[in-house]
Amino acid sequence: MLEPLYSIDEMRAAEARYPGYPETAPELMERAGRAVADECIRAFPDARRFAVVCGGGSNGGDGRVAAGLLRQAGRDATETDDPAGADVVVDALFGTGFRGAPRPEAAALIDRINSAGLPVVSVDVPSGVNASTGEIEGAAIDADVTVTFHGAKVGLVVAPGRFHAGRVVVATIGLEHSPTDVVRATPGVVRQVPRRGAPDSKFTAGSLLVVGGSPGTTGAPVLTASAALRADAGYVTLAVPGECLTVAETLALEPVKRGFEHGTALETLAPDLERSTALAVGPGLGRSPAARSLVHELLALSSLPAVVDADALYELDLPARTGPTVLTPHAGELARLLGVESGWVSAHRLEAAAQAAERLGAVVLLKGADTIVRAPDGTTVVCDSAPPSLATAGTGDVLTGVLGAFLAKGLDATDAAVAAAIAHGLAASAVPHQAGLVASDVVAALPAVLP
């Protein structure tokens, strides 16, 4: 259910465990170079001329081996820094050991390759990408294919590096696998979600209280509640401000609806809190002082597992809680929580999620194409099942409902966050029309992706 994602140091350790290393390093280089050459021919069977751009390290050595094997296969493969006239460029400039920004001459070469308009095959990692973090501090190759060795690197899966990797091919070269600090979730994680069984009632199957909504944004908590039910929760209460109750009654059939007034909401919702096994707060709630006060009071007084999303994250003053808490920000929301620019979060996603989890003592689900789940204990899981079609309004509210349902069913907070992110992505991928996908399409597709 979880696959290793390797950092620079973890790859070096794997190589060091190879029998006879470093004397046997040429064996590994030969296998790596052969994997690159084989993929070049497989991916571009009609290409005759390959410009192989080699650096001075082992990555360049892999490239030189690949060039020799391409020549043996009847291709014109030249080690050069000029891609002009080639059909395909092989990028073997920097490898997994690269950190920081390329020097000016290397940056100019990278820009020249990117502007050549040719397909690019990168060796192990696109040059300029930090293999351990996905961070990019200067110029970086835009690869069409990356042939990486032993296992996927963190920087090929985490943005912004993932957007430079193209199609990633993992080639085995004879190294033994070992645990890694960062792992990648596979679709199999949804199998750990409990399903309703014969002894269950609607309450024991997972009872979720959704608190959100304000005039003009009542649809957000409706999506959350509907998604929770489609994610197999047995009972969902949808609590909205009184002026939104008619809209909620019209839009949502299955959830129990509850109207509340700011100032007396806790009294109104007390029976629902008592009956529920998890809490979801924030979708469409608004950012008024009264809304922020309600968020703080709910989280302070309830020990229920809670997912905090959307407007509830605005100026969040997270109280100490006995129950687990999952925060689900996008880059802009996390930037506000950390007091930094959103661009910094987008450029340093792993670090940003780690800082937030440690500072707030909560599980942080940082949304994106490479959704990152980070727990206060350091557990870090990348969930990248989401298609681009999820970039539309309301899908975050759907994710909150799925996560709330999984918490209500008793899953550990980190496991629930990971399973919800994967189920959310799988459901979106299952929608027949990716163009024009809307959030309610994802809700409807959820049951089919839950085993």
N, C-alpha and C positions, 0 to 999 in steps of 0.2 A: 504493500500500500504506500510505502515511502521509498523513494530512490535517492541515492547519495548525489550531492552536488559538491564538486571538489574545489577547494581553494588552492592557491599557489603552494602553500606549505603542505597541504595534504597530498598533493601530487608529488612533491619532492620526497615526502615520506614513503609513498607507494613505490617510487622508483628506487629508493634506498633499500627497500626490502627485497628487491629483485635479486635472485641468486647471482653472486659474483659481481654485483654492482660496486664501483663504477666501471670495472674492466669490461663488463658485458653491456655497457651503454650502447655500443654500436649495433647490437642486436635489436634493441628497442628502436633506434633510429631507422634501421632498415625496415622494420615492420611499419613504423609510422609513415615513412616516405612511400612505401608500397600502397598503404591505404589511401594516401592522397592521390597518387597516380591512378589507382583503380577508380576512384570516385570521379576524377577529372574525365576519364574516358567514358565512364558510365553516364555522367551527367551531360557531357558535351561530346557525343560520339562523332559529330561531324567536324569538330574543331581540329585543325592541323597545326596551328602555331600557338605555343604557350610561352608567355613571358613570365618567368619565374623570378620574383623579386626576393632575394635572400638577405637576411641580416647576418650578423657575425656569430650569433649564439647557436644553441642546439635547434631552435626553430628554423634557422637558416640551413642547418645541416639536414633537417627533415626535407626542406625544400630542394636541396641539391640532390638528395637521393631520389626524390620524386622526379626531378628533371631527367636524371639518368634513366630511370625506368620508362618515362614517357618516350625518350629517344629510342630505347630498345623496342618499344611498341610501334615505332614508325612515325612518331610525331616529331615536329620541330620544336624542341624545348630549349630555350636560351635563358641563361641566368643573366639578368639585366635589370637596369633601373629605368628602362624606357619601354612602356607598354605599346608604343606606336607600332602598328602593323600586326599585332597579335590578335588571335581569336578569343583567347581566355588569359586572364592574369592569375597567377598563383601568388598569393600574399604569404610570404614566409619571412616577413621583416622582423616582427617581435613575437614572442611567445607568451606563455603563461607567467613568466617572471617579470613582465613589464608592469611598472607602476608610474604614475605621474603623467606628464605631458611630453610628447615627442620633441626632440630638439628641432630647431628650425629647418635643417636640411631634410630630416626625416618627415617632418610635417609637410614640407613642400612635395616630397615624393608621394605621400599618402594622398594629398590633394590632386596630384597629377593622375594617380591611378583612379581615384573616384570620378574625375572629370573625363576620363577616356571613353566612357560609354561602353565598356566591355564587361562581360561577366567576370566575377572575381570569386576564386576559391581560396578561402583563408585556411591556414594551417594552424590547428589547435584553437586559436582565438583570433578574431580580427585585430590587426595591429592597431594599437591605441586604446584598446579596451582593457580595463583592469579585470583579470580573470577571477579574482576573489570577491569582487563587489559589483561588477557591472558599471562602475563609474568611469567617466570619460573626462579628462582634464584638458584635452586639446584635440588635434585632428585624429580621426579614427576611420579605418577602412569600412566601407559599406559593402559587405560580402553578400553574394548570392547563395553561396554554400560555405559552411564551415565544417571541416573534417577535424573532429576533436578526438583525443586519444584516452582510452581507459574508461572515462565517464564524462558526463556533461560537467562543465565548469559553471560555477555560480554566475559569472559574468555573461554567460550565454543565455541565461534564463531571466536574470534580473535587469530591469531597465536602468539606464538607457542602453546598456550593452546588448540586450536582447534584440533591439531594433536594428543593430548593425550585423547580426550573425547570419541572417537569412535562414535557409534550411540547414539544420544541424544534423550531421552524421557522426555517430559515435563508433569508433573503430577500436576493437580490442587489440592490445599489443602484448598480452601475457602478464599483466600486473594483477595482483590480488586486491580485491575490494576490501575496504575497511570503513568503519563509521565516519561520518562527516558532521561538521557542526551545523550545516545548512542542508536540508533535505527537500525533495520535491514530492508533492502528493500526486498519486495516481487515482484514476476513477474508482479503484477498489475501496477507497476510504469510506464511500457511502454505505458499504456493507455493514459498517459498525453501528449504523443508526438503528435503534430498536424500532420494530414495527408493532402495530397493535396485535395482541394475541388474544386467544380465547378467554383468558381470565380478566381482560381489561374492561374497564368502564371508560366512558368518555373523559373522565377526570384522570384516571391512572395512565391513560395513553398520552398524556401531556396536556397541561392546561396553561394557556398563555394569556397574559394580560397585556394588551397593546394600548399605550397611551400616546396620543398625538392629535394632530389636526388643528386647524384654525381656519377662519373664513378664507376661501380661495385655495386652500391646500388640503382639504378633507380627503381627497383621493389618495394621498400618500399613506395614511394609516389604514385605509381600506385595502390598498395593495398589500400592505404588511400582513394584515389579518387574513386576507384571502390566501396569500402565499403560505402562511403558517398552517392553514387547514390542508392545502394541497401537499404540504410537506409531512402530512400524516399526524398533526396534532389532533387530539380528540376534542378539545374544547377551547374556544378562543373568545375572549371578551374584548370588544373594541370600545375604548373609552375616549370620547371627544368632548370638547366644550359644548355646552348646551345649544349654542347657536348653530352648531354644525350637525346636530343629531339628526335632523330631517334628511340632510344630504347623505349621511352615513346609512340611515335606514333605507334610503332609496337605492344606494349603490351596492350594499352588502347584504346578502340573504342569510348566510349561515352563522356568522358571528353573533353573539349576544351583544347588543349595543347599550352603552351607558353614557348618559350625558353628565357632565360635571361643570361646576363653576370654579374659576380660580379663586382661591382663598378658602374654599371648603372642600376641595377635591379629595384630600386625604380621607375625610370622613365619608364621602360618597363612595370612594373606592376601597375602603377597608375590607368589606366582605369579599370583594374580588381578589384583593391581595391575599386574603386568607385562603381562598379556594385555589389560587393559581400555583403553578410550580415553576414559573419563570415570568420575567417581565421584559417587555420591549418598549423603550421610551424614546421619543424624539421625532419620528416622521411627521412632517408638516406642522409641528407644534408651534412654530413661530419663535421669535427671539425677544419677546417682551420680558420685562423684569418679572412679571407674574409667571411666565412660562419657565424662566430660568430657576425661579424659586421652587416651582413644582418639581422640576427635575431633581434639584438638590434634596428636597424633602423625601421624595420617593426613594432615592438611592440611599439616603441616610437611615430611613426608618425601616426599610424592607431588607431582609437578608436573602431574598430570592436571587437566583442567578439572573443577571440582567445584561441585555444588549442595549448599548447607548449609541444612537445614530443621529445623523442629520442635525436638526436644530438643537437637540439636546447637547451636542458637542460645543455649541457656541458659548464661549466664556465659561466653559465647564469648570466647576469647583467640585472635584470628585471627593466625596467624603470617604473616610475609612469605612470599609464594609466587611461584614463577615461572609457574605456570599460572593461568588465569583462575578467579575465584571468583564464584558467584552466591548471594546470601543471599535467602531467601524468607520473611520474617517477616509475621505479621499485626500489627495495631497494638500489641497487648500485648507481643509479642516485641520489636518495634522499640523500644518504650518502655524495656524493660529494657536493651537495648543502648546506648541514648542516656542512660540515667539520668534519665528524665522520666516523667511520668504518661501513661498510655495515652490519657486524654482530650485531652492536648495533641497527641499524634500524630494523633488523629482530627480535630482542629480545624485542623491545619497539615500536611496530608499531603505536599504538595510540599516544604516546608521540611524536614520530618522525613526524607524519603527522600534529599534532597540532603545533609543533614548526615551521615547514615549512610554514604552512598557515598564522601564525601570523607574522613571520619574513618577508615573501615575499608579504603579502597582496593579496594572490591569493587562489583560490580553489585548493586543492591538492587532486589528485586521486592517491593514493599509491597502485600500482598493486600487485596482489597476489591472492592466493586461497581465501583470505578474503579481497578483495579490499576495501580500506577505503577511503571514500570521506570526507574531512574535509574542512570546509569553515572558512574564517577569523572571522565570527561571532560566531564560536564555534559549529555550526551544525556538527554532526558527524554521518555518515551513513555507515554501513557495508553492502557490496554487495557480497554475497557468492554463486552466481548461477554458478560460473565458474567450469567446470570439469577439471580434470588433463590434459586432451588432449590439453588444450590451452597452455601448456608449450612447445611451438615450435616457431621457428623464424617467424616473420611477423605478428603474431596475435596482437601485440601491435600497429602496423600500422593500422590494421583493426579497433581496438578500437578508435584510433584517428579519423578515418573517420566517424565512427558512431557518436562520440561526436561532431565533427565538423558539421555534418548534423543537429543534434539536436539544436546546438547553432544557426545555420543559420535559423532554423525554428522559432526562437524567445524564446526558453525555457530559463528560468533563469539558470545561470551557474551551481549552485549546483544541480538543478533538472536534467539538461542535463547530468551532470557527472554521477549521480546515474542511470538514465534511460539507458545511454549508457553502463555502466558496466553490468547492468542486461541483456540488449538485447544481448550484446556480449556473455555472458555466456549461455543464452538460445539458441542462434544460434549454438554455439559449441556443446551443448548437443543434438541439433536436427540433427547433422550430423550422418548418420547411422553407419559409421565406426569411432570409437573413436581411435583405433590403426591406426597410419599412417595419422591422421588428419593433414592437412596443412592449412595455412592461407586462401587460396582462397576457401577452403571448407566452412569456416565460412562466408565469403562474400556471397557465393551462398545461404546459409541458412538464411540470415537475413530477407528477406521479409516475410517468413512464421511465424516469431515470433513477427512481428509487427501487432497489431490488426487493 
